[in-house]
Every structure is written in C-alpha cells, then in structure tokens.
Amino acid sequence: MPLWEHYHRPSTVDQAIDNLAQYAGRARVLAGGTDLLLEMQQGRTAPVTAVVDITQISEIKTIEEADGYILIGAGVTHTAITHATLLAQKATCLVESCGVIGGPQVRNVATLGGNVAHALPAGDGTLSLIALDAEAEVAGPKGREWRPIGSLYVGPGKSALDHAAELIVRFRLKPHTAGEGSAFKRIMRPQGVALPILGLGAWVRVAGGVVEAARIALGPAGPRPLRAGQAEAFLVGKAFSRDLLPALAEHVLAEARLRTSPHRATAEYRTELILPLLARAVPLAVQRATTGHVTPEGIGEG
C-alpha cells in the first residue's frame, strides 16, 4: 500500500504552506523523516494524500546570531548543531543534547524542528531548548508567530501544531553572556541506538558565586517536557555548593510525574536517577558560568 500519492518539494516556506493547504488536512511535512517515515511504514501513522518535503527550503537551514538572539532553522540537522562553534560557545547544552540523539546516521538527517514537532516529552533537543527559554517561529495559513517551546506540547507524541497546516520555521534563544552557562546530561539504555531513560538540561546565571537565575528541564517526567520551576526557585539567591543537590532533587521530584516504561526503566529507577543527573548537570553549568570554560562534553557518545 503506498504511503502517499503526491510528493512536493517547495523552495520557500510560503510554498510549503500552500502545498499543505491544497490537501485540506491530508498532507504531512517531511523534514528528516526519521520518525514520520518509520511510523507510516509501521502503520502507527495513517497514509496521507501528499508529503511536503521541506528539505530544499534554505531559510530553515541556517544558524546565525542577530538582534540579540541566536536563530536556528528548524531544518538544521543535529550533526550541524554539534559542529556549530557559535552554539558550542553560547548554547552549550543544545550541542550536548543533539550530540547524543540516535546514532551518526540519524543525526545526519534528523532535524531540530522534527525533534520538537514530534512532541515526545523526552526529546533531547527539546529539553535543551526549554532550558534555554527558546521560542519557535510557526508558519501557517494566517502567517507567522513566535510561540514558547513548552506551548507546543499537548501530551506524549501530541503536538499543539497543526501538522496538516503549520510548520516550524526556526527557533530563537538568548546566547550565553558573561556569568551564564548550561549543560545537558542523560542516562540511556543502548539498544542499537541510544534510548533515553531520563534527560536533564540546566541553565544558570551566577554572580559572585550566587545563583541569580536558573532553568531546569527534565524528561520524560510527565506528559510534556517538565520545566522544574520549584527547583529553580530553590536555587536562586543561594551560593551554589554540592550540598544543595539532595534538597534540589527533592524539589524536582515534587513536580515530576515519573512512570514505568516496559522498554526503558521503572518509575522507581527513574526516581533514583534524579540526584545523579542533577549532580552531573547543574555543577557543570555553574562551573561554565563561573569560569567561562564552555567546551561541550560527550558529543557523539550516543
């Protein structure tokens, strides 16, 4: 049975939106295809009338810094992100998270926009984007608008995007400045490719040894990626030390909704991982903020 009847390769975002509109809900966007094509082949996503291949749209494949933001096209691959010096220096946790997604073959074609659009609560790139307080520019029939990353999630694998009419064009985030640092860590179960058991992204701003601001993103820890606001508030105003980590873990656990996955880990095991993950990610983010040393770790270990 064919998976689609018509195949479009637009060269602009506007053309892509027009292509989607042409099929009144019976078309889907194809970027890297590492999730969509498998789901269609395995029958988890129904066949469609048309596929709109956006890989030829140059606008969605750039990385630049402009007007106080870093702008990352939704069509940028994870491999391209891991090779971007700008991101390594000024959005470090994003480079680390994209560097452990799948294997090299997946990272070479899978895109950051696809990671977000697929709406999994453990999406590695997504967790870093949330920790970096990023926004997504979404294009649709009514034009374009910027939306917070967290607003794009309804539930596990359920996106607030209208996949038959909208697409993500790019992301924007504030670059790290003096006194700011980030880190991403995850624990995974290797099964041909690395499957995340639990991932955590952290961003901090530190002055005089005191945490002035913090953002912590965790997943899977509920139906959507978790922004651990209670834990963040606990850190702010304190001189950071590792002695704070057990209490920080308790604040994260107060917000997390951990569950048992038959293929990955039990809720109890994930509960035990919260403290070790915090101990790996938060002190590293603080160290980077304090020293300015931001070389990403673990790229390509996934």
C-alpha positions as CSV (number, residue, x, y, z in Angstrom):
1,M,0.0,0.0,0.0
2,P,1.5,3.4,-1.0
3,L,2.2,5.8,1.9
4,W,1.3,8.8,-0.2
5,E,0.0,9.8,-3.6
6,H,1.7,13.1,-4.2
7,Y,5.2,14.4,-3.3
8,H,6.1,18.1,-3.2
9,R,9.5,19.8,-2.7
10,P,8.8,23.5,-2.2
11,S,11.7,26.0,-2.1
12,T,10.1,28.6,0.2
13,V,8.0,28.4,3.4
14,D,5.1,30.1,1.7
15,Q,5.1,27.4,-1.0
16,A,5.1,24.7,1.7
17,I,2.1,26.3,3.4
18,D,0.3,26.5,0.1
19,N,1.1,22.8,-0.6
20,L,-0.3,21.8,2.8
21,A,-3.5,23.9,2.3
22,Q,-4.1,22.3,-1.1
23,Y,-4.8,18.9,0.6
24,A,-7.1,20.2,3.4
25,G,-5.6,18.1,6.2
26,R,-4.4,15.2,4.1
27,A,-0.8,16.2,3.8
28,R,2.2,15.9,6.2
29,V,5.5,17.8,6.4
30,L,8.7,15.7,5.9
31,A,12.0,17.1,7.2
32,G,14.5,14.4,8.3
33,G,11.8,11.7,8.2
34,T,13.5,9.6,10.9
35,D,10.2,9.5,12.9
36,L,7.5,10.1,10.3
37,L,8.6,7.6,7.7
38,L,9.0,4.8,10.2
39,E,5.6,5.5,11.8
40,M,4.0,5.4,8.4
41,Q,5.7,2.2,7.4
42,Q,4.8,0.5,10.7
43,G,1.2,1.7,10.5
44,R,1.3,4.0,13.5
45,T,0.6,7.0,11.2
46,A,-2.1,6.6,8.6
47,P,-1.1,7.0,4.9
48,V,-1.6,10.6,3.5
49,T,-2.6,12.0,0.2
50,A,0.6,14.1,0.0
51,V,4.0,14.6,1.5
52,V,5.6,18.1,1.6
53,D,9.4,17.7,1.7
54,I,10.8,20.9,3.2
55,T,14.5,20.0,2.8
56,Q,15.0,22.4,-0.1
57,I,13.9,25.5,1.8
58,S,17.1,27.4,2.5
59,E,15.5,29.7,5.1
60,I,15.1,26.8,7.6
61,K,18.7,25.5,7.3
62,T,20.7,28.4,8.8
63,I,22.3,29.2,12.1
64,E,23.1,32.9,12.9
65,E,23.3,35.5,15.6
66,A,21.2,38.7,15.0
67,D,19.4,41.3,17.1
68,G,20.4,39.8,20.4
69,Y,19.3,36.3,19.6
70,I,20.7,33.1,18.2
71,L,18.4,31.9,15.3
72,I,18.4,28.2,14.4
73,G,16.5,27.0,11.4
74,A,14.1,24.1,12.1
75,G,15.6,22.2,9.3
76,V,19.1,22.2,10.8
77,T,20.3,18.7,11.5
78,H,21.6,17.5,14.8
79,T,25.0,16.9,13.3
80,A,25.1,20.5,12.0
81,I,24.3,21.7,15.6
82,T,27.1,19.7,17.1
83,H,29.6,21.2,14.6
84,A,28.4,24.9,15.2
85,T,31.0,26.8,17.1
86,L,28.5,29.6,17.9
87,L,26.2,27.1,19.6
88,A,29.1,25.4,21.5
89,Q,30.1,28.7,23.0
90,K,26.7,30.3,23.5
91,A,24.1,27.5,23.7
92,T,26.2,24.7,25.1
93,C,23.6,22.4,26.4
94,L,21.9,22.3,23.0
95,V,25.1,21.0,21.4
96,E,25.4,18.3,24.1
97,S,21.8,17.1,23.8
98,C,21.9,16.9,20.0
99,G,25.2,15.0,20.1
100,V,23.6,12.0,21.9
101,I,20.5,11.7,19.7
102,G,20.4,8.3,18.0
103,G,23.5,7.3,16.1
104,P,25.5,9.2,13.4
105,Q,23.2,8.2,10.6
106,V,20.2,9.5,12.4
107,R,21.9,12.8,13.5
108,N,23.0,13.4,9.9
109,V,19.4,13.7,8.7
110,A,17.1,14.3,11.7
111,T,16.3,17.9,12.4
112,L,15.8,20.1,15.4
113,G,12.4,21.1,14.2
114,G,11.4,17.5,13.8
115,N,12.5,16.7,17.4
116,V,10.2,19.4,18.7
117,A,7.3,18.7,16.3
118,H,7.3,15.0,17.2
119,A,6.3,16.2,20.8
120,L,7.9,13.5,22.8
121,P,8.5,14.5,26.5
122,A,12.0,13.1,26.4
123,G,13.1,14.8,23.2
124,D,16.8,15.7,24.0
125,G,16.9,18.8,21.8
126,T,13.6,20.0,23.2
127,L,14.8,19.7,26.8
128,S,17.8,22.0,26.0
129,L,15.6,24.5,24.1
130,I,13.3,24.7,27.2
131,A,16.3,25.2,29.5
132,L,17.5,28.0,27.2
133,D,14.0,29.6,27.2
134,A,13.7,29.3,23.4
135,E,10.8,30.2,21.2
136,A,9.6,28.7,17.9
137,E,8.5,30.6,14.9
138,V,5.5,28.8,13.5
139,A,4.2,29.5,10.0
140,G,0.6,28.7,9.0
141,P,-2.3,29.9,6.8
142,K,-2.6,33.1,8.9
143,G,1.1,34.0,8.8
144,R,3.9,33.6,11.3
145,E,4.1,33.9,15.1
146,W,6.6,33.2,17.9
147,R,5.5,30.6,20.4
148,P,7.2,29.3,23.6
149,I,8.6,25.8,23.1
150,G,6.6,24.5,26.0
151,S,3.3,25.7,24.4
152,L,3.8,23.3,21.5
153,Y,3.1,20.2,23.6
154,V,-0.3,18.7,24.4
155,G,0.7,15.3,25.6
156,P,3.1,12.4,24.8
157,G,3.5,12.5,21.0
158,K,0.7,15.0,20.7
159,S,1.8,18.4,19.4
160,A,-0.2,21.7,19.6
161,L,1.0,22.2,16.0
162,D,-1.5,21.5,13.2
163,H,0.7,19.2,11.3
164,A,-1.5,19.4,8.2
165,A,-1.3,23.2,8.0
166,E,1.6,24.5,10.0
167,L,5.4,24.1,10.2
168,I,8.2,25.3,12.4
169,V,10.5,27.8,10.6
170,R,13.1,28.5,13.2
171,F,14.0,28.8,16.8
172,R,15.3,31.8,18.7
173,L,17.1,32.0,22.1
174,K,19.3,34.4,24.0
175,P,23.0,33.5,23.8
176,H,25.0,32.9,26.9
177,T,26.7,36.0,28.2
178,A,29.3,36.5,30.9
179,G,28.2,34.7,34.1
180,E,25.9,32.3,32.2
181,G,26.4,28.6,31.5
182,S,24.4,25.5,30.6
183,A,24.8,21.7,30.5
184,F,22.8,18.7,29.4
185,K,23.1,15.1,30.7
186,R,21.1,12.0,30.2
187,I,21.1,8.4,31.2
188,M,20.3,6.0,28.4
189,R,19.8,2.3,27.5
190,P,21.7,1.3,24.4
191,Q,19.6,-0.9,22.1
192,G,21.1,-0.5,18.7
193,V,20.6,3.3,19.2
194,A,20.6,5.1,22.5
195,L,17.2,5.3,24.2
196,P,16.9,8.0,26.8
197,I,15.8,6.8,30.3
198,L,16.0,10.3,31.6
199,G,17.5,13.6,30.4
200,L,18.1,16.9,32.1
201,G,19.1,20.3,30.8
202,A,20.2,23.1,33.1
203,W,21.0,26.8,32.6
204,V,22.2,29.2,35.3
205,R,23.4,32.8,35.7
206,V,25.9,33.3,38.5
207,A,27.4,36.4,40.1
208,G,29.8,36.4,42.9
209,G,29.2,32.7,43.5
210,V,25.4,33.2,43.9
211,V,22.9,31.8,41.5
212,E,20.9,34.8,40.2
213,A,18.7,32.8,37.8
214,A,18.2,29.1,36.9
215,R,16.2,26.9,34.5
216,I,15.9,23.2,34.7
217,A,14.2,21.0,32.1
218,L,13.6,17.2,32.6
219,G,12.1,14.4,30.6
220,P,10.3,12.1,30.5
221,A,8.8,13.4,33.7
222,G,5.1,13.8,32.7
223,P,3.0,14.1,29.6
224,R,5.1,17.2,28.5
225,P,8.7,18.2,29.0
226,L,9.0,19.4,32.6
227,R,10.2,22.9,33.5
228,A,11.1,22.4,37.2
229,G,10.1,25.8,38.5
230,Q,10.0,24.8,42.2
231,A,13.6,23.6,41.9
232,E,14.7,26.7,40.1
233,A,13.2,28.9,42.8
234,F,15.1,26.9,45.4
235,L,18.5,27.6,43.7
236,V,18.0,31.3,43.2
237,G,19.7,33.6,45.7
238,K,22.0,30.8,47.1
239,A,25.7,30.4,46.9
240,F,25.9,27.1,45.0
241,S,27.5,24.1,46.5
242,R,27.0,20.4,46.1
243,D,25.4,20.2,49.5
244,L,22.3,21.8,47.9
245,L,21.8,18.9,45.5
246,P,19.8,16.5,47.7
247,A,17.3,19.2,48.5
248,L,17.3,20.3,44.9
249,A,16.4,16.7,43.9
250,E,13.5,16.7,46.3
251,H,12.1,19.8,44.7
252,V,12.4,18.3,41.3
253,L,10.7,15.1,42.5
254,A,7.8,17.1,43.9
255,E,7.0,18.3,40.4
256,A,8.0,15.2,38.3
257,R,5.5,12.6,37.2
258,L,7.8,9.7,36.6
259,R,6.3,6.5,35.1
260,T,7.4,2.9,34.3
261,S,8.2,2.2,30.7
262,P,8.4,-1.5,29.7
263,H,11.3,-0.9,27.4
264,R,13.3,1.6,29.3
265,A,13.0,1.9,33.1
266,T,10.7,1.7,36.1
267,A,9.4,4.8,37.8
268,E,11.4,3.8,40.9
269,Y,14.6,3.6,38.9
270,R,14.0,7.0,37.3
271,T,13.4,8.4,40.8
272,E,16.8,7.2,41.8
273,L,18.4,8.9,38.8
274,I,17.2,12.5,39.6
275,L,20.0,13.2,42.1
276,P,22.8,11.8,39.9
277,L,21.6,13.7,36.9
278,L,21.4,16.9,38.8
279,A,24.9,16.2,40.2
280,R,26.3,15.9,36.7
281,A,24.5,18.8,35.0
282,V,24.0,21.6,37.5
283,P,27.5,21.9,38.9
284,L,28.9,21.8,35.3
285,A,26.5,24.6,34.3
286,V,27.6,26.6,37.3
287,Q,31.3,25.9,36.6
288,R,30.9,27.1,33.0
289,A,29.1,30.2,34.1
290,T,31.8,31.0,36.7
291,T,34.9,30.2,34.6
292,G,33.7,30.8,31.1
293,H,35.0,27.4,30.0
294,V,32.2,26.0,27.8
295,T,33.6,23.2,25.7
296,P,30.8,20.7,25.3
297,E,31.2,17.2,26.6
298,G,30.2,13.8,25.2
299,I,29.4,14.8,21.7
300,G,28.7,11.7,19.6
301,E,28.7,9.3,22.6
302,G,25.1,8.4,22.0
